Amino acid sequence: MSVLERASSPGGRARSTSASGFCFNLGPHALYASGAGSRVLRELGVPFSGAIPRPSGYVAVCANQQHSLPAGFISLVATDLLPFSGKVEYARILVTVARMDPVQLMGVSLREWFDQMKLRAEVRAVIEALVRIATYAHAPELLSTGAAIRQLQTALEGGVYYLDGGWQTLVNGLVTACQGSGVRLRCSTGVLRVVHDNGEVQGVELKDGSFLPCHDVIIAATPDSVRALISDDSFERSLIPIRLACLDLGLARAPNSRQIVALGIDRPLYLAVHSEVAKLAPPGGAVVHVARYLAPGEESRDTTVGAELEAYADLLLPGWRQQVVERRFLPSMVVAHALVEARNDARRPGPAVPGFKGLHVVGDWVGAEGMLVDSALASARAVAMSLLRGEPGHAEYSLPAMAAV
């Protein structure tokens, strides 16, 4: 078995970079403790360490005022974000969400569900903000309620890990697991196309002109890359990507605050001090991510969005500008390549590619399970198990093998 990696090193959007002693993921990354991604990593023996942010470290920001985010019974009682009647309704909705069967609402958009539930405006805003942080999606008129609830259930069940050393530790662990299984990793190896005869895979043609014969090809890449590799410009053209504008900061001094996550209620904003619970910064320093969840089709102008994110940081971390050692602004980063839409009952493509025998796709836009990295690793596992049961000859993995978030 061979893994063909287009870049000079594996990992894709899961790679981390180091600068001045700070470790940066490509925007804010979190690993769901009870998600499919964690299960697959443990099955493969990929080690990781880190911590789950404490509920007391979450704040809600509404009208530029900070409140305790109602993440549990104590914080719900204590918060002044909601009036008493709103707290009762909010608690009822959280209990409903925890017990709900998401399958029944796959074809209903989040906006339609909110309308049906007739929630108070302030309760609706908080639930919508929780959905944004769980899914990275800012599209209530399109997002499948069933998929959103399933993701919320995963988040509420175990929380998320911020990882020591960033997500590069997962990339390195997967490389080690591959090498231990006899898999050959070939970096800087571009694939030109998948060769097939009447839809039956014959192998892959590389950009250097060579040909690798095989019966099964697994493509871990973007929908655009898949279209190019199979020479089918119509393949999954209707997918809507999930995008984020993000300001990544390395600060010389950690903020004098107990808050770890600040979630915008009336605006789709987010700030998190990941180094508060994970080893990502030099002694005394901090790694901070400030982000805006972008709606489908929303333009992210560098100056406008960048200024908004800086102002959000001013509000929550006064004095941060004097502490900046490293900074990086990503005006429109793709978090996942497919919003889970209600209009198609939350069905995503693959892993098998219609019309091809022996061709499979995996990634954050593939399969029925999970979102973000959970769907990437779950779809990869599903293909691997299918091929093992079918006793294939061997498989060629082409292009980046990890999804972002």
Wavefront OBJ file of the C-alpha trace (Angstrom):
o trace
v 0.000 0.000 0.000
v 1.234 3.497 -0.809
v 0.223 6.976 0.340
v 0.871 9.580 -2.324
v 1.203 13.096 -0.872
v 1.257 16.100 -3.182
v 2.981 18.386 -0.654
v 6.511 18.089 0.682
v 5.152 16.839 4.016
v 1.884 15.147 5.034
v -0.994 16.605 6.996
v -2.748 19.133 4.784
v -4.814 21.575 6.858
v -4.029 19.593 10.007
v -0.398 20.656 10.017
v 0.841 22.946 12.784
v 3.587 25.533 12.486
v 6.008 26.835 15.106
v 7.275 30.399 15.409
v 9.098 32.080 18.315
v 8.186 29.168 20.562
v 4.457 29.331 19.729
v 2.633 26.411 18.112
v -0.156 27.406 15.730
v -2.782 25.222 14.148
v -4.354 26.542 10.965
v -7.054 28.390 12.886
v -8.848 27.041 15.980
v -8.829 23.239 16.101
v -10.618 21.041 18.628
v -10.917 17.263 18.885
v -14.241 15.934 20.168
v -13.588 13.617 23.088
v -16.499 11.311 22.216
v -16.376 11.795 18.448
v -15.483 9.336 15.708
v -12.092 10.973 15.230
v -10.959 10.187 18.767
v -12.172 6.594 18.426
v -10.281 6.041 15.166
v -7.093 7.594 16.540
v -7.222 5.300 19.560
v -7.857 2.273 17.331
v -4.730 3.161 15.371
v -2.699 3.717 18.526
v -2.097 7.395 17.743
v -1.236 9.118 21.045
v -2.371 12.613 21.933
v -2.522 14.709 25.072
v -4.193 17.937 26.052
v -7.145 19.067 28.107
v -10.824 19.905 27.900
v -11.634 23.566 28.695
v -13.491 23.895 31.980
v -17.124 25.128 31.736
v -16.333 28.056 34.035
v -13.928 29.346 31.394
v -16.720 29.983 28.853
v -18.264 33.425 28.513
v -21.014 34.770 26.259
v -20.681 38.174 24.640
v -23.852 40.085 23.784
v -24.066 43.822 23.021
v -20.364 44.005 23.957
v -21.136 42.817 27.477
v -19.693 39.646 28.998
v -21.895 37.063 30.722
v -21.416 33.528 31.998
v -22.252 31.128 29.187
v -24.883 28.692 30.509
v -22.896 25.499 29.982
v -24.242 23.667 33.050
v -26.685 23.947 35.936
v -24.546 26.268 38.081
v -23.661 28.630 35.240
v -27.286 28.641 34.054
v -28.486 29.701 37.489
v -25.756 32.321 37.854
v -25.815 33.921 34.400
v -27.522 37.227 33.728
v -27.578 36.503 29.998
v -31.142 35.162 30.229
v -34.139 36.170 32.351
v -35.636 33.547 34.657
v -38.263 32.462 32.126
v -35.526 32.235 29.477
v -33.420 30.041 31.759
v -36.341 27.637 32.192
v -36.891 27.450 28.439
v -33.169 27.078 27.760
v -32.865 24.200 30.253
v -35.862 22.500 28.647
v -34.330 22.802 25.187
v -30.979 21.360 26.318
v -32.748 18.360 27.870
v -34.746 17.936 24.646
v -31.608 18.109 22.510
v -29.793 15.538 24.683
v -32.645 13.028 24.300
v -33.657 13.723 20.713
v -33.285 11.327 17.784
v -31.499 13.478 15.177
v -32.594 11.264 12.277
v -36.135 12.641 12.452
v -34.924 16.162 11.682
v -32.295 15.588 8.994
v -34.480 17.211 6.333
v -35.472 20.223 8.447
v -33.340 23.368 8.450
v -32.259 24.864 11.751
v -34.267 28.011 11.031
v -37.411 25.983 10.356
v -36.928 24.066 13.592
v -36.458 27.257 15.590
v -39.667 28.635 14.092
v -41.548 25.444 14.953
v -40.283 25.493 18.541
v -41.363 29.145 18.986
v -38.382 29.922 21.191
v -37.796 33.225 22.895
v -35.443 35.391 20.827
v -32.701 35.405 23.472
v -32.859 31.609 23.923
v -32.801 31.077 20.183
v -29.698 33.281 19.913
v -27.824 31.255 22.540
v -28.723 27.897 20.956
v -27.710 29.237 17.549
v -24.356 30.324 18.992
v -23.805 26.847 20.479
v -24.533 25.328 17.068
v -21.986 27.669 15.473
v -19.204 26.682 17.857
v -20.039 22.970 17.494
v -20.343 22.911 13.684
v -18.334 26.015 12.628
v -21.339 26.740 10.386
v -23.192 30.052 10.215
v -26.108 29.062 7.994
v -29.308 28.359 9.996
v -31.431 28.607 6.863
v -29.484 25.742 5.231
v -27.987 23.609 8.000
v -29.721 20.310 8.793
v -31.234 20.400 12.269
v -30.642 16.678 12.699
v -26.935 17.046 11.878
v -26.637 20.080 14.152
v -28.307 18.279 17.059
v -26.118 15.219 16.576
v -23.058 17.472 16.730
v -24.356 19.240 19.844
v -24.953 15.876 21.489
v -21.357 14.893 20.759
v -20.113 18.179 22.214
v -22.267 17.957 25.339
v -21.346 14.316 25.926
v -17.607 14.716 26.292
v -16.423 18.195 25.363
v -13.408 18.943 23.183
v -9.655 18.598 23.583
v -7.167 21.333 22.822
v -4.048 19.348 21.996
v -0.544 19.717 23.395
v 1.832 20.479 20.553
v -1.030 21.200 18.174
v -2.540 18.903 15.592
v 0.887 18.173 14.160
v 1.072 15.524 16.890
v -1.825 13.704 15.201
v -0.188 13.989 11.787
v 3.067 12.600 13.177
v 1.200 9.813 14.959
v -0.624 8.796 11.802
v 2.636 8.749 9.853
v 4.164 6.495 12.508
v 1.117 4.205 12.413
v 1.373 3.958 8.610
v 5.065 3.171 8.685
v 4.515 0.563 11.386
v 1.976 -1.144 9.144
v 4.322 -1.283 6.167
v 2.669 1.568 4.276
v 4.938 3.486 1.923
v 4.597 7.283 2.223
v 5.703 9.223 -0.864
v 5.738 13.003 -0.425
v 6.107 15.568 -3.246
v 4.297 13.087 -5.465
v 1.581 14.730 -7.519
v -1.170 12.654 -9.102
v -2.355 13.732 -12.552
v -5.381 11.494 -12.962
v -7.065 8.244 -12.018
v -6.853 5.811 -14.924
v -9.876 3.597 -15.504
v -11.331 1.354 -18.174
v -15.114 1.645 -18.519
v -15.291 2.890 -14.938
v -13.044 0.177 -13.479
v -9.933 1.581 -11.807
v -6.647 0.541 -13.398
v -4.234 2.784 -11.511
v -2.989 6.368 -11.246
v -0.881 8.489 -13.555
v 1.616 10.700 -11.755
v 2.648 14.193 -12.805
v 6.128 12.930 -13.645
v 4.561 10.738 -16.328
v 4.892 7.416 -14.503
v 1.989 5.014 -13.956
v 1.157 3.045 -10.811
v -1.195 0.098 -11.373
v -3.748 -0.725 -8.670
v -7.345 -1.888 -8.286
v -8.428 0.519 -5.558
v -7.780 4.234 -5.208
v -8.757 6.284 -2.159
v -8.727 10.046 -2.716
v -8.322 12.161 0.429
v -8.655 15.600 -1.102
v -11.036 18.447 -1.869
v -14.042 18.068 -4.199
v -12.216 20.299 -6.720
v -9.229 17.957 -6.678
v -11.463 14.918 -7.123
v -13.128 16.526 -10.152
v -9.722 17.087 -11.734
v -8.469 13.579 -10.941
v -11.476 11.797 -12.432
v -11.989 14.319 -15.278
v -15.603 14.942 -14.280
v -16.336 18.642 -13.894
v -19.870 17.948 -12.671
v -18.852 15.854 -9.641
v -20.474 17.267 -6.472
v -20.676 20.829 -7.765
v -23.468 21.769 -5.349
v -21.475 21.368 -2.117
v -21.280 24.506 0.036
v -18.024 24.943 1.999
v -17.905 26.077 5.630
v -15.538 29.034 6.017
v -13.967 31.016 8.826
v -12.030 34.270 9.099
v -9.369 33.906 11.757
v -6.749 35.974 13.540
v -4.093 33.792 15.218
v -2.014 35.488 17.909
v 1.111 34.589 19.858
v 1.294 36.833 22.936
v 4.371 37.320 25.119
v 2.209 37.404 28.229
v -0.909 35.372 28.918
v -4.107 37.384 29.451
v -4.945 38.191 33.058
v -8.282 36.420 32.823
v -9.864 33.108 33.706
v -11.840 33.009 30.471
v -10.797 30.448 27.905
v -13.587 30.746 25.324
v -15.694 33.812 24.507
v -18.645 33.075 22.258
v -20.507 35.820 20.419
v -24.290 35.654 20.871
v -25.469 38.575 18.733
v -22.532 38.318 16.319
v -20.914 35.175 14.869
v -17.616 35.734 16.699
v -15.332 33.521 18.763
v -12.200 33.982 20.858
v -10.276 31.229 22.607
v -7.020 31.074 24.549
v -6.028 27.525 23.590
v -2.755 27.710 25.494
v -4.694 28.064 28.744
v -5.248 24.291 28.745
v -2.803 22.956 26.127
v 0.968 23.232 25.753
v 1.233 25.612 22.788
v 3.202 28.628 24.015
v 6.533 29.428 25.709
v 6.464 29.999 29.496
v 4.204 32.915 30.365
v 2.953 33.288 26.782
v -0.379 32.580 25.130
v -1.809 31.329 21.838
v -5.111 33.018 21.035
v -7.518 32.443 18.160
v -10.071 35.117 17.239
v -12.558 34.160 14.548
v -15.694 35.074 12.645
v -17.934 32.315 11.284
v -18.689 33.241 7.672
v -22.120 32.726 6.109
v -22.288 30.980 2.709
v -21.423 33.503 0.021
v -20.282 36.119 2.549
v -17.312 38.116 1.368
v -14.535 38.469 3.878
v -12.757 41.724 3.166
v -9.362 41.760 4.833
v -9.620 45.243 6.342
v -13.232 45.028 7.529
v -13.158 41.561 9.089
v -9.629 41.996 10.379
v -10.649 45.189 12.186
v -13.714 43.450 13.647
v -11.592 40.612 15.037
v -9.061 43.041 16.505
v -11.867 45.009 18.157
v -13.277 41.789 19.623
v -9.846 41.033 21.064
v -9.673 44.611 22.445
v -12.953 44.017 24.256
v -11.945 40.701 25.776
v -8.160 40.948 26.146
v -7.274 44.603 26.848
v -3.626 45.354 26.147
v -3.080 42.420 23.806
v -1.604 44.642 21.076
v 1.447 45.437 23.237
v 2.067 41.716 23.792
v 2.042 40.493 20.180
v 5.034 38.381 19.198
v 3.459 36.489 16.306
v 0.258 37.084 14.355
v -1.398 35.579 11.293
v -4.630 36.622 9.607
v -6.629 34.179 7.496
v -9.509 36.111 5.881
v -11.365 33.130 4.411
v -10.236 29.697 5.552
v -12.141 26.588 4.475
v -12.984 24.620 7.616
v -14.908 21.850 5.859
v -15.824 21.378 2.226
v -19.500 20.551 2.710
v -22.168 22.114 4.857
v -24.576 19.379 5.976
v -27.707 20.689 4.311
v -31.327 19.994 5.129
v -32.371 20.140 1.480
v -30.824 16.761 0.732
v -31.770 15.199 4.087
v -28.157 15.686 5.229
v -26.793 13.153 2.773
v -23.173 13.710 1.801
v -21.344 12.007 -1.052
v -19.318 8.824 -0.896
v -17.263 7.145 0.176
v -17.863 5.112 -3.014
v -17.832 7.206 -6.207
v -20.807 6.389 -8.446
v -19.898 5.020 -11.848
v -16.476 3.793 -10.757
v -15.395 0.422 -9.465
v -12.530 0.666 -6.973
v -12.666 4.443 -6.503
v -13.361 5.950 -3.077
v -13.277 9.416 -1.507
v -12.726 10.341 2.139
v -12.676 13.672 3.931
v -14.602 16.215 5.966
v -17.244 16.330 3.207
v -17.801 12.590 2.902
v -20.078 9.982 4.479
v -22.879 9.880 6.997
v -21.014 10.098 10.303
v -19.902 13.194 12.154
v -18.574 16.553 11.033
v -15.159 18.081 10.517
v -12.281 15.724 11.409
v -14.793 13.172 12.755
v -16.270 12.729 9.278
v -12.799 12.654 7.701
v -11.561 9.823 9.904
v -14.909 8.003 10.001
v -15.126 7.940 6.201
v -11.514 6.751 5.977
v -12.223 3.951 8.424
v -15.366 2.926 6.542
v -13.419 2.605 3.291
v -10.559 0.713 4.943
v -12.929 -1.784 6.550
v -14.804 -2.254 3.275
v -11.603 -2.949 1.376
v -10.347 -5.344 4.035
v -13.571 -7.320 3.905
v -13.334 -7.443 0.118
v -9.671 -8.508 0.217
v -8.478 -6.032 -2.450
v -5.049 -6.190 -4.032
v -3.749 -2.914 -2.682
v -4.845 0.682 -2.489
v -3.218 3.960 -3.441
v -4.069 6.989 -1.323
v -3.623 10.228 -3.265
v -3.229 13.795 -2.015
v -3.473 15.105 1.580
v -4.614 12.512 4.062
v -5.948 14.727 6.872
v -8.783 17.211 7.111
v -8.612 20.390 9.045
v -10.890 20.562 12.032
l 1 2 3 4 5 6 7 8 9 10 11 12 13 14 15 16 17 18 19 20 21 22 23 24 25 26 27 28 29 30 31 32 33 34 35 36 37 38 39 40 41 42 43 44 45 46 47 48 49 50 51 52 53 54 55 56 57 58 59 60 61 62 63 64 65 66 67 68 69 70 71 72 73 74 75 76 77 78 79 80 81 82 83 84 85 86 87 88 89 90 91 92 93 94 95 96 97 98 99 100 101 102 103 104 105 106 107 108 109 110 111 112 113 114 115 116 117 118 119 120 121 122 123 124 125 126 127 128 129 130 131 132 133 134 135 136 137 138 139 140 141 142 143 144 145 146 147 148 149 150 151 152 153 154 155 156 157 158 159 160 161 162 163 164 165 166 167 168 169 170 171 172 173 174 175 176 177 178 179 180 181 182 183 184 185 186 187 188 189 190 191 192 193 194 195 196 197 198 199 200 201 202 203 204 205 206 207 208 209 210 211 212 213 214 215 216 217 218 219 220 221 222 223 224 225 226 227 228 229 230 231 232 233 234 235 236 237 238 239 240 241 242 243 244 245 246 247 248 249 250 251 252 253 254 255 256 257 258 259 260 261 262 263 264 265 266 267 268 269 270 271 272 273 274 275 276 277 278 279 280 281 282 283 284 285 286 287 288 289 290 291 292 293 294 295 296 297 298 299 300 301 302 303 304 305 306 307 308 309 310 311 312 313 314 315 316 317 318 319 320 321 322 323 324 325 326 327 328 329 330 331 332 333 334 335 336 337 338 339 340 341 342 343 344 345 346 347 348 349 350 351 352 353 354 355 356 357 358 359 360 361 362 363 364 365 366 367 368 369 370 371 372 373 374 375 376 377 378 379 380 381 382 383 384 385 386 387 388 389 390 391 392 393 394 395 396 397 398 399 400 401 402 403 404 405
